[in-house]
Amino acid sequence: MTQTFRDLIAWQLAKALARQVYEITRKFPSEEKFGLVVQLRRAAVSIPSNIAEGRGRGTKKDFAHFLMQARGSLYELETQIELANELQYLSQSASVRLLEACNELSRVLNGLINSLT
């Protein structure tokens, strides 16, 4: 296994995705400040956080568990991105970019999970 969570491609991709979510949600309507914005950001931050926490655990089983938690948060984020697009808070192009980043991260997470289980 790699030396730290920062070395993991999955963590790097997840952190970049979280940064994108923060940047994009700055443009959401003010009435969503405590609604969808919070949900999107919470799910996005949860992904790299779970990867980092899992990597800090002592066993492959624990690491795999936290990677699955990260994957669950990723799927939650995808759902929220689709909803934001349907509500026209996100442009089609922004939505596509975010969902493509989610798909890439999903493939990396699935590969990492499979390597541990």
QUIQUI-V810357 format. One record per backbone hydrogen bond with DSSP energy under -0.5 kcal/mol. NH is the residue of the N-H (numbers start at 1). CO is the residue of the C=O. Records with the same first field share a line. If there is no record, write none. Layout:
# QUIQUI-V810357
NH=CO ; CO
This chain:
# QUIQUI-V810357
7=4
8=5
12=8
13=9
14=10
15=11
16=12
17=13
18=14
19=15
20=16
21=17
22=18
23=19
24=20
25=21
26=22 ; 23
27=24
28=25
32=29
33=30
35=32
37=32
38=32
39=35
40=36
41=37
42=38
43=39
44=40
45=41
46=42
47=43
48=44
49=45
50=46
51=47
52=48
53=49
54=50
55=51
56=52
57=54
63=59
64=60
65=61
66=62
67=63
68=64
69=65
70=66
71=67
72=68
73=69
74=70
75=71
76=72
77=73
78=74
79=75
80=76
81=77
82=78
83=79
84=80
85=81
86=82
87=83
88=85
89=84
90=84
95=91
96=92
97=93
98=94
99=95
100=96
101=97
102=98
103=99
104=100
105=101
106=102
107=103
108=104
109=105
110=106
111=107
112=108
113=109
114=110
115=111
116=112 ; 113
117=113
